[in-house]
Each structure stands twice: as C-alpha cells, then as structure tokens.
Amino acid sequence: MTAQAEIRDRRWPWYVAVVAVAVALSLSMISPPDAVQGDLIRIMYIHVPAAWLAYLAFTVTLVGSIGYLATKRMVFDRLAASSAEVGVYFTGLAILLGMIWGKPTWGVWWTWDARLTLTAIMLFVYLGYLALRRATPDPDARAKRSAILGVLAIVQIPIVHFSVVWWRTLHQPPSIIRPDGPAIQDPLMVIALIAGVVAFTVVYVALVAKRMELARIEDAIVAREATFERPVAGEAVVAPDLSPEPGGAR
Amino acid sequence: MKRYWKFLVPAGLAVVALGFLIANLNSNLVYFNTPTELMQRQADDARLRLGGQVVPGTVAESATGAVFEVTDGRETVLVDHTGAPPDLFQEGIGVVVEGSWDGSEFHSDTMLVKHDENYSPENPDEPFPGS
C-alpha cells in the first residue's frame, strides 16, 4: 500500500545545463554590439530566451493539465505544477532583465504599456495558479481545479506575445516570431540568441525534472501519512495521548 | 442547484471581466498618439503621449532642453522638450514624449526612447570590432 519513495537523483541534466549556459554566455559576449544600443543588446540574449521559456513552460502546463483531465493520472498533475513553477521563475526573470534593459534604453524601469502590463498579469495569474494549489489540500480536487485553470490561463500566451503587434506599445514588436520573418540578420547575433534559448531550455528541463521528482516524493509522503493516521482495524482501546500534538505518537 | 452556482458565478465574473477588457482594449492599450492623430486634436491641457521618429536635421538645443520634430511619415509635430534627453536620444530614433498639445507645438517634460525590433552591428562587414 505504501508508495515507493526512493529518490532517483539524476545529475547529468545539470552538467549539460552548466555547459550550455557557459557556451551561451560566451557567445553573448563575443557577438557584436548593436549599432544603436551598443552593449545593452547582450541583455536581449537572456531576456528573450527567458520570455520564450515562460511561454514554453506554461504550454507544458497546458499539456499536463489536459493530460490529467483526460487520464486522471497524477504524473500529469505533477508535470503541470512543476512546469508552472519554473514558468513563474522565467517570467519573473524576463521582467527583471527587461527592467534592467529598459532603464538605460527607454529611460524608465517600468511603464504601463500593453506588453508590460499583460506580462505582469500573466505572472500574477500563474502565481494564482500556485496559490490555488496551496489552498486546496485534497490531492484530487487540487489536481482538477488547477488543471482547469492551467487550460484557461493559456489564452494569455498569444495575447502577451502579439500585444506588441496588435496595439501600439513602447515595447518593440517581436524580432523573430513575426509575420515578415526575422529582423535580426547578423549571424553571430542570431547564434547567440539561439544558444541562449538552447541553454535555458536545458535549464528548464533540469528544473522541471527535479521538481517533478520532488513532487512525487511529497505525494508519497502524504499518502504514507494518510495510511498512518487511519485507525487500525479492530482497535478497541485507544491509548491515552499525552503528547501536546494530536496523533503525535510516531 | 448549488453545483450550478459554483460554476455560474466564476463564469459570469469571467465574462464580465472579458467584456470589460475588450471594450477598453482599443482605447487604453494605445500607449501613445501619432502626429497625425495629434493634428486632428483640439489644443487643451490634457496630458498625453506623442510617439514618432525624430526628423533628422531638426534637433536643436534649447535653454531648457531640446527642440525637434517628430514624424509618423505623414504629419510632423514640433516638440519643445524640457529636461535632459535620454542617452540614446538621436536623430532618426523613435521617441515617446509626454506632455500637452497647444495646437501648434507639443510641450513635453518626459521623454522615452523607443527602440525598434531591428538589431544590427555598427559595421556589418566587421563583426568583431577592432579585429
């Protein structure tokens, strides 16, 4: 009855992540400075991948949510939740890096244009997703409710991405995923950007794998504690409990 | 009946919120006005934003800041800016200025530089500067 809680600790994704990040950082440093913004362009090589990985993470949350609703298997719930946590991290990183870029470029850390506002809303919606999970103790109800939110919240991703095309914003329109084809022509700039996306994808996979493993162990512990707390069959007399906590005898 | 309410209340709230959002999107999500839109506007004290490209050859220093023209390709507006322009301010770059419109010129006290989506090295033939 007790779930297996052995720890499968894989180290190799982290080694790959360290190498990929080191390569990406080196490429971002040797690529040429931009004609207008100079060395500030180097922030773009981590800001844009962070934003894309947030899109990817929330898309994986959608996949996990649909998977759970279709099969009721908890592994999909853990995938959705783990990916959402990492997605919140990348969203926050994209906003923070954008602010560091915005101050010297635009002249302000923050402004309420459509892209920035919608990205902030996306961050808070997925923080709400994580809060919803914390607020629901029952595993099945938690999985179902957060799966519904995980499906609904995905509408934000195209709105956030195309906000700079649909409305007049301070934030520049997309340079790569856009109707007229990429606007970056210099090969070293494109390579540095691709290397950043690859590196962050490896980091994302390593973080989600680790978080899913952690969630599996958490679920196993909760399941085991639930069986401990059940009264033993045929138990007629209960020993007087003198410990300060109810059910404190372990 | 209780189950219906559990779905109807959040669904109703979501529909109201979505309707409110769509109704306001086109007016509130416009971050700045273009020179063409500004020309059609009456002079008043309302605070608004004007965005466009700095016309090359029109930038001049003034006692309080800078005077220059901003265009969207169709109309051109004279901007009297008070305060130090940002580092990236230059001829031909996109700017968003904040201030008021008196019917003939735009008095701004806040300037943001709008970077476009194009990135390119200073000299495309020489990717490594100094090599």
Chai-1 contact restraints between the chains, C-beta under 6 A:
chainA,res_idxA,chainB,res_idxB,connection_type,confidence,min_distance_angstrom,max_distance_angstrom,comment,restraint_id
A,P32,B,P121,contact,1.0,0.0,6.0,A-B,restraint_1
A,P32,B,P127,contact,1.0,0.0,6.0,A-B,restraint_2
A,D34,B,Y119,contact,1.0,0.0,6.0,A-B,restraint_3
A,A35,B,S120,contact,1.0,0.0,6.0,A-B,restraint_4
A,A35,B,E122,contact,1.0,0.0,6.0,A-B,restraint_5
A,I41,B,Y119,contact,1.0,0.0,6.0,A-B,restraint_6
A,T105,B,H115,contact,1.0,0.0,6.0,A-B,restraint_7
A,W106,B,L112,contact,1.0,0.0,6.0,A-B,restraint_8
A,W106,B,V113,contact,1.0,0.0,6.0,A-B,restraint_9
A,G107,B,P86,contact,1.0,0.0,6.0,A-B,restraint_10
A,G107,B,L112,contact,1.0,0.0,6.0,A-B,restraint_11
A,D113,B,Y31,contact,1.0,0.0,6.0,A-B,restraint_12
A,A114,B,L29,contact,1.0,0.0,6.0,A-B,restraint_13
A,W167,B,L29,contact,1.0,0.0,6.0,A-B,restraint_14
A,R168,B,V30,contact,1.0,0.0,6.0,A-B,restraint_15
A,R168,B,Y31,contact,1.0,0.0,6.0,A-B,restraint_16
A,T169,B,Y31,contact,1.0,0.0,6.0,A-B,restraint_17
A,L170,B,Y31,contact,1.0,0.0,6.0,A-B,restraint_18
A,L170,B,V96,contact,1.0,0.0,6.0,A-B,restraint_19
A,L170,B,K114,contact,1.0,0.0,6.0,A-B,restraint_20
A,Q172,B,H115,contact,1.0,0.0,6.0,A-B,restraint_21
A,Q172,B,D116,contact,1.0,0.0,6.0,A-B,restraint_22
A,Q172,B,E117,contact,1.0,0.0,6.0,A-B,restraint_23
A,P173,B,E117,contact,1.0,0.0,6.0,A-B,restraint_24
A,S175,B,E117,contact,1.0,0.0,6.0,A-B,restraint_25
A,A183,B,E117,contact,1.0,0.0,6.0,A-B,restraint_26
A,A183,B,N118,contact,1.0,0.0,6.0,A-B,restraint_27
A,I184,B,Y119,contact,1.0,0.0,6.0,A-B,restraint_28
A,D186,B,S120,contact,1.0,0.0,6.0,A-B,restraint_29
A,D186,B,P121,contact,1.0,0.0,6.0,A-B,restraint_30
A,L188,B,P127,contact,1.0,0.0,6.0,A-B,restraint_31
A,M189,B,Y119,contact,1.0,0.0,6.0,A-B,restraint_32
